[in-house]
Amino acid sequence: MTKWRIIVKNVVYLGMKKKSSKSGTYPKATPSSLVEEAAVQYESLRVILGGQKSLKKPLSGDFDLIALTRKGIQKSTLKSLALYLGVTMETLSQLLHSSYRNIQRKDDHELLDTLKTEKVLELAALAQRGIEVIGDKASFTEWLKSPLLSLDNKTPLHFLDTSFGIQMVTKLLGRLEQGVYS
């Protein structure tokens, strides 16, 4: 069996009991702790984005994130995200490739466009992952602003203006989590 088939097999049957030899059918999947973990993950993402004030409906999965990206998020979520990243609104506007003045002109309930919303969601997911790996919000924001040898003595914050930079910093967090010197 190829690696791909093994991976797919593990994903498909995750949370299901083994095949019953008597009946020859698979029992219905039961809720597992993985589903509960995902719910907690999406709820902490919602908190980073401003909680119930900014997002009226709870996030329950990737489909909700896609729908939210297409609809747009309120400008008010930027303040909460800036707080979690430990940056000013000016810095956050630079990460979104927008002038601070353009963002400042928007009403708090006005929706951001799809591209900015997508970038905000990526940054929120990074903040969530960073807090999970580093331990707390204060330590994570300090880490974001610290020059790292693995980033050519630049700060992780320096790379957060592009999707590839966000991916690179996320991979770096994964290396830290595994105990790899980075």
C-alpha positions in Angstrom: 0.0 0.0 0.0 1.5 3.4 -0.9 2.0 6.2 1.6 -0.8 8.2 0.1 -3.3 5.3 0.6 -2.1 4.8 4.2 -2.6 8.5 4.9 -6.1 8.6 3.3 -7.0 5.4 5.1 -6.1 7.0 8.4 -8.0 10.1 7.7 -11.1 8.4 6.5 -11.4 6.1 9.4 -10.3 8.5 12.1 -12.8 8.4 15.0 -14.5 5.2 13.7 -14.4 1.8 15.3 -12.8 -1.1 13.5 -14.8 -3.0 11.0 -17.0 -5.6 12.6 -16.1 -9.1 11.3 -19.7 -10.3 11.8 -21.8 -7.7 10.0 -19.2 -6.6 7.4 -20.2 -3.0 7.8 -18.7 0.0 9.5 -20.6 1.4 12.5 -21.5 5.1 12.3 -18.8 7.5 13.3 -19.0 8.8 16.9 -18.0 12.2 18.1 -14.4 12.1 19.2 -12.1 14.3 21.2 -10.7 15.6 17.9 -14.0 17.2 17.1 -14.0 18.9 20.5 -10.4 20.0 20.0 -11.3 21.6 16.7 -14.3 23.5 18.3 -11.9 24.9 21.0 -9.4 25.9 18.2 -12.0 27.8 16.3 -13.4 29.4 19.4 -9.9 30.7 20.4 -9.6 32.1 16.8 -12.9 33.9 17.3 -11.6 35.4 20.6 -8.5 36.7 18.8 -10.7 38.3 16.2 -12.7 40.2 18.9 -15.2 37.6 20.1 -18.9 37.9 19.9 -18.7 41.7 19.4 -17.0 41.2 16.0 -18.2 37.8 14.9 -21.9 37.2 15.7 -21.9 33.5 14.8 -19.4 30.9 16.2 -16.8 29.4 13.9 -17.2 25.7 13.6 -14.9 24.8 10.8 -13.0 25.7 7.6 -16.2 26.2 5.7 -17.2 29.0 8.1 -13.7 30.6 7.6 -14.2 30.5 3.8 -17.7 32.0 4.1 -16.3 34.7 6.5 -13.5 35.5 4.1 -16.0 35.9 1.2 -18.3 38.0 3.3 -15.6 40.1 5.0 -14.9 40.9 8.6 -15.6 44.2 10.4 -12.8 46.7 10.8 -13.3 46.4 14.6 -11.6 43.0 14.5 -8.3 44.7 13.5 -8.0 46.3 17.0 -8.3 42.9 18.7 -5.8 41.3 16.3 -3.3 44.2 16.8 -3.6 43.6 20.5 -2.8 39.9 20.1 0.1 40.6 17.8 1.4 43.3 20.1 1.5 45.9 17.2 0.0 49.3 16.5 -2.7 49.8 14.0 -0.1 51.5 11.8 2.0 48.4 11.8 -1.1 46.2 11.2 -2.1 48.4 8.2 1.4 47.9 6.7 1.0 44.1 7.1 -2.3 44.3 5.2 -0.7 46.5 2.5 -3.1 49.3 3.1 -2.4 52.9 4.3 -3.2 53.6 7.9 -5.4 56.5 6.8 -7.6 54.2 4.6 -8.2 51.9 7.5 -8.8 54.8 9.9 -11.5 56.2 7.6 -13.6 53.0 7.8 -16.4 52.8 10.3 -15.9 50.0 12.9 -18.8 48.0 11.5 -17.7 48.4 7.9 -16.5 45.1 6.2 -13.0 44.6 4.9 -12.5 43.3 1.4 -11.8 39.6 0.7 -8.0 39.9 0.4 -7.6 41.9 3.6 -10.0 39.6 5.4 -8.0 36.6 4.3 -4.8 38.1 5.5 -6.4 39.0 8.9 -7.6 35.4 9.3 -4.1 34.1 8.4 -2.5 36.5 11.0 -5.1 35.5 13.6 -4.3 31.8 13.0 -0.6 32.5 13.4 -1.3 34.4 16.6 -3.3 31.4 17.9 -0.6 29.0 17.0 2.1 31.2 18.4 0.4 31.6 21.8 -0.2 27.8 21.9 3.5 27.1 21.2 5.2 29.9 23.1 2.8 29.7 26.1 1.2 33.1 26.6 0.3 36.3 24.7 3.0 38.4 26.2 5.8 35.9 25.5 4.5 35.5 21.9 4.5 39.2 21.2 8.0 39.5 22.6 9.1 36.6 20.4 7.5 38.2 17.3 9.7 41.3 17.9 12.9 39.5 18.6 15.6 39.1 15.9 16.2 35.4 15.2 19.3 33.8 13.7 17.2 31.5 11.6 15.5 34.5 10.0 18.9 36.2 9.2 18.6 38.3 12.4 15.3 39.7 11.4 12.2 39.6 13.5 9.3 37.2 12.7 7.1 40.3 12.5 9.2 41.5 9.5 7.8 38.5 7.4 4.1 38.8 8.2 3.2 41.0 5.3 3.1 38.0 2.8 1.4 34.6 2.9 4.7 32.9 2.3 6.2 34.8 5.3 3.3 33.8 7.5 3.8 30.2 6.4 7.6 30.4 7.1 7.0 31.8 10.6 4.3 29.1 11.3 6.9 26.4 10.3 9.4 28.0 12.6 6.9 27.8 15.4 6.5 24.1 14.6 10.2 23.6 14.8 10.2 25.3 18.2 7.4 23.1 19.4 9.5 20.0 18.3 12.5 21.3 20.2 14.6 22.0 17.1 17.0 24.9 17.6 15.8 27.7 15.4 
